[in-house]
Each structure stands twice: as structure tokens, then as C-alpha cells.
Amino acid sequence: MVHEPSVPHPRASNASRAYLDVPYAEKDAAKALGARWDPSVRRWYDPRPPTAGLKRWAARPEVPELLPGEDRAFGAGLFVDLVPRSCWFTNVQVMWNRSAG
């Protein structure tokens, strides 16, 4: 039996770490303020939370798959036309139909 290491969920891996959402372009700034890279989950974290300089990259809470009160069964099979009436393509079709008729 081969044991494969599982990748822990970022927020559940270590209670002393606060995971951060750091854009690649800002990684050097975060590192200079004390952020560390966790290669197992491929995310930056604050090793001694809360660190004042790292608060701007604090990870946002997870968005649930289904929001409270949301009903996805309502309107099943409906089609919403996202082309507005003011679209040039719609106006061309209307003008063409008038001149042909």
C-alpha cells in the first residue's frame, strides 16, 4: 500500500499560520514584511499573526457553493438574451428586414 501525502486545506493546516492572498507582483513586498511561502499549499502565510503590515493581504473567507436563500431550481431552462436592443447588430437586422419587406 502506497501512502500519498495529502495536501492540507490552507486554513486547516496550522493554527499558528494565517494564509494570505498575495499577488505575484507583490510577493517581494510581502516577504520583506515577514510573510513566508508554504510550498505544500503554494501560498504565502503570516507566521506570527496578526502582523500589521500583512493585513492588506489577509485571505478572504471562502464563498459557499450555495448561498443562504438561493434557489437554483427556479427558472431552470430559461434563456436570457444578453444582447441589448441598442446593439448595432440588432439595429442592422431591423433595418435589413424593413428594406426587404
TORTI-751239 format. One line per 2 residues: their letters; for each residue x, y, z negated of N, C-alpha, C, O. Coordinates in steps of 0.02 Angstrom, whole numbers, padded with zeros to 5 digits. Layout:
a) X:Y:Z:X:Y:Z:X:Y:Z:X:Y:Z  ...
// end
This chain:
mv) 00042:-00059:00000:00000:00000:00000:00045:00062:00000:00088:00070:-00043  00033:00106:00047:00072:00167:00054:00035:00223:00019:-00024:00235:00032
he) 00071:00257:-00024:00040:00314:-00059:00059:00378:-00022:00118:00395:-00018  00009:00412:00003:00020:00476:00037:00007:00533:-00011:-00045:00534:-00044
ps) 00053:00579:-00016:00040:00635:-00061:-00017:00678:-00035:-00019:00696:00024  -00062:00694:-00079:-00118:00737:-00059:-00100:00810:-00071:-00064:00826:-00118
vp) -00125:00853:-00029:-00113:00924:-00037:-00167:00951:-00083:-00227:00947:-00067  -00148:00979:-00139:-00198:01004:-00186:-00230:01067:-00160:-00201:01105:-00121
hp) -00292:01078:-00182:-00327:01140:-00165:-00289:01197:-00198:-00270:01191:-00256  -00279:01252:-00162:-00238:01308:-00189:-00261:01333:-00257:-00218:01350:-00298
ra) -00325:01338:-00269:-00347:01366:-00332:-00348:01315:-00389:-00356:01333:-00447  -00339:01251:-00372:-00342:01200:-00423:-00274:01168:-00437:-00269:01124:-00479
sn) -00221:01189:-00402:-00157:01155:-00406:-00119:01170:-00470:-00088:01126:-00499  -00121:01232:-00493:-00082:01250:-00551:-00116:01311:-00584:-00125:01362:-00552
as) -00134:01303:-00647:-00171:01356:-00681:-00129:01419:-00691:-00157:01473:-00698  -00062:01412:-00691:-00021:01471:-00703:-00006:01510:-00639:00030:01560:-00641
ra) -00033:01488:-00583:-00022:01522:-00519:-00087:01554:-00496:-00141:01527:-00503  -00079:01614:-00467:-00135:01648:-00435:-00117:01653:-00361:-00071:01690:-00343
yl) -00152:01617:-00319:-00136:01617:-00248:-00156:01683:-00216:-00205:01714:-00236  -00118:01703:-00166:-00126:01768:-00133:-00140:01759:-00059:-00120:01709:-00029
dv) -00174:01807:-00030:-00186:01810:00043:-00140:01864:00071:-00160:01922:00076  -00079:01843:00088:-00029:01891:00112:-00021:01884:00187:-00002:01830:00210
py) -00034:01936:00226:-00022:01933:00298:00053:01925:00311:00095:01948:00272  00070:01892:00366:00140:01879:00383:00180:01944:00386:00237:01945:00363
ae) 00152:01996:00412:00187:02060:00419:00205:02090:00351:00250:02132:00347  00170:02070:00298:00181:02099:00231:00217:02051:00184:00221:02065:00124
kd) 00242:01995:00209:00272:01944:00166:00334:01969:00129:00344:01951:00071  00374:02010:00162:00435:02036:00129:00418:02083:00072:00451:02083:00021
aa) 00366:02124:00081:00344:02169:00028:00318:02129:-00032:00332:02146:-00089  00279:02077:-00019:00253:02036:-00072:00309:01999:-00109:00308:01994:-00170
ka) 00357:01975:-00071:00414:01940:-00101:00454:01987:-00145:00477:01968:-00199  00463:02049:-00123:00500:02099:-00163:00464:02115:-00228:00497:02134:-00277
lg) 00399:02108:-00230:00360:02122:-00290:00354:02061:-00336:00323:02064:-00389  00383:02004:-00314:00384:01945:-00357:00344:01886:-00333:00343:01834:-00366
ar) 00311:01891:-00276:00273:01835:-00250:00320:01778:-00229:00376:01791:-00208  00297:01717:-00235:00335:01658:-00216:00295:01618:-00166:00233:01621:-00165
wd) 00330:01579:-00124:00299:01538:-00072:00292:01467:-00098:00339:01438:-00125  00232:01439:-00090:00219:01369:-00108:00215:01329:-00043:00164:01332:-00009
ps) 00268:01291:-00026:00268:01255:00038:00217:01198:00041:00196:01179:00096  00196:01171:-00016:00148:01115:-00014:00079:01137:00010:00044:01098:00041
vr) 00059:01199:-00005:-00006:01225:00018:00002:01281:00068:-00047:01307:00094  00065:01300:00082:00081:01351:00132:00047:01417:00117:00015:01448:00160
rw) 00055:01439:00054:00026:01503:00032:00072:01537:-00017:00112:01504:-00050  00066:01603:-00021:00103:01642:-00070:00063:01640:-00135:00002:01633:-00135
yd) 00100:01645:-00192:00067:01647:-00257:00103:01694:-00304:00162:01710:-00294  00067:01715:-00355:00094:01757:-00408:00114:01709:-00465:00070:01679:-00495
pr) 00179:01701:-00480:00199:01653:-00530:00181:01674:-00602:00176:01630:-00646  00171:01738:-00615:00154:01762:-00681:00094:01810:-00677:00102:01870:-00687
pp) 00035:01784:-00661:-00022:01829:-00651:-00044:01859:-00717:-00035:01829:-00770  -00073:01918:-00715:-00081:01962:-00658:-00022:02010:-00652:-00002:02042:-00701
ta) 00006:02014:-00593:00060:02062:-00579:00029:02121:-00542:-00004:02112:-00491  00039:02180:-00569:00005:02240:-00544:00017:02251:-00469:-00029:02268:-00433
gl) 00078:02244:-00446:00094:02258:-00376:00065:02208:-00327:00059:02222:-00268  00047:02149:-00352:00021:02096:-00307:-00056:02094:-00306:-00084:02052:-00271
kr) -00089:02137:-00342:-00162:02135:-00346:-00195:02147:-00278:-00249:02121:-00265  -00163:02186:-00234:-00194:02200:-00169:-00199:02139:-00125:-00238:02138:-00077
wa) -00160:02087:-00140:-00163:02025:-00100:-00200:01969:-00136:-00197:01912:-00115  -00234:01985:-00191:-00269:01933:-00229:-00318:01897:-00183:-00354:01927:-00144
ar) -00318:01830:-00189:-00361:01790:-00146:-00435:01804:-00161:-00455:01809:-00219  -00474:01810:-00109:-00546:01819:-00117:-00578:01752:-00134:-00552:01700:-00115
pe) -00635:01754:-00168:-00668:01691:-00184:-00693:01656:-00121:-00708:01688:-00070  -00697:01590:-00124:-00722:01551:-00068:-00795:01567:-00054:-00834:01576:-00100
vp) -00813:01571:00010:-00882:01583:00030:-00916:01514:00036:-00890:01471:00072  -00973:01504:00003:-01006:01439:00008:-01032:01426:00079:-01048:01472:00116
el) -01037:01363:00097:-01062:01344:00162:-01134:01368:00172:-01152:01391:00227  -01175:01363:00121:-01244:01385:00124:-01254:01437:00069:-01245:01422:00010
lp) -01273:01497:00088:-01283:01550:00039:-01348:01539:00001:-01396:01511:00028  -01352:01562:-00062:-01414:01554:-00100:-01472:01589:-00065:-01467:01647:-00046
ge) -01527:01553:-00057:-01586:01580:-00024:-01585:01575:00052:-01633:01595:00084  -01531:01550:00081:-01525:01546:00153:-01563:01484:00178:-01555:01429:00151
dr) -01603:01493:00231:-01642:01438:00259:-01621:01430:00332:-01642:01469:00375  -01580:01380:00346:-01555:01370:00414:-01604:01330:00457:-01595:01325:00517
af) -01657:01303:00426:-01706:01266:00465:-01754:01313:00500:-01785:01295:00550  -01761:01374:00474:-01806:01423:00503:-01781:01445:00571:-01723:01465:00578
ga) -01822:01441:00621:-01804:01464:00688:-01762:01416:00728:-01728:01436:00775  -01762:01352:00710:-01723:01303:00747:-01747:01301:00819:-01807:01295:00832
gl) -01702:01305:00866:-01719:01302:00937:-01733:01370:00968:-01747:01373:01028  -01731:01424:00929:-01742:01490:00956:-01681:01514:00994:-01624:01497:00977
fv) -01692:01554:01045:-01638:01583:01083:-01643:01658:01077:-01696:01687:01088  -01588:01690:01059:-01587:01762:01053:-01546:01790:01110:-01486:01774:01117
dl) -01577:01831:01152:-01543:01861:01209:-01503:01921:01183:-01533:01970:01160  -01437:01916:01186:-01395:01969:01158:-01376:02021:01209:-01334:02064:01195
vp) -01405:02019:01269:-01391:02070:01320:-01442:02125:01312:-01502:02114:01321  -01420:02185:01295:-01468:02240:01284:-01499:02263:01350:-01471:02253:01404
rs) -01557:02294:01346:-01592:02319:01405:-01552:02374:01440:-01561:02384:01500  -01509:02408:01404:-01470:02461:01435:-01408:02436:01471:-01369:02475:01498
cw) -01398:02370:01472:-01339:02342:01505:-01342:02356:01580:-01395:02351:01610  -01285:02373:01610:-01283:02389:01681:-01305:02330:01723:-01336:02339:01776
ft) -01290:02268:01701:-01308:02209:01739:-01384:02202:01742:-01412:02184:01795  -01418:02215:01686:-01491:02211:01685:-01521:02264:01731:-01569:02250:01767
nv) -01493:02324:01729:-01519:02378:01772:-01508:02362:01845:-01551:02379:01886  -01452:02331:01863:-01440:02312:01933:-01492:02262:01956:-01517:02267:02012
qv) -01508:02213:01914:-01558:02163:01932:-01626:02196:01943:-01661:02178:01991  -01645:02242:01900:-01709:02276:01906:-01712:02316:01971:-01762:02312:02007
mw) -01660:02353:01987:-01657:02393:02048:-01659:02348:02110:-01692:02365:02160  -01625:02293:02108:-01623:02247:02165:-01692:02217:02176:-01714:02211:02234
nr) -01727:02197:02122:-01794:02168:02128:-01844:02219:02155:-01888:02200:02193  -01838:02283:02138:-01884:02334:02162:-01874:02345:02237:-01922:02354:02274
sa) -01811:02346:02259:-01799:02361:02330:-01817:02300:02374:-01833:02308:02432  -01814:02240:02346:-01829:02180:02386:-01905:02172:02393:-01927:02142:02442
g) -01943:02195:02347:-02014:02183:02345:-02053:02234:02379:-02114:02229:02381
// end
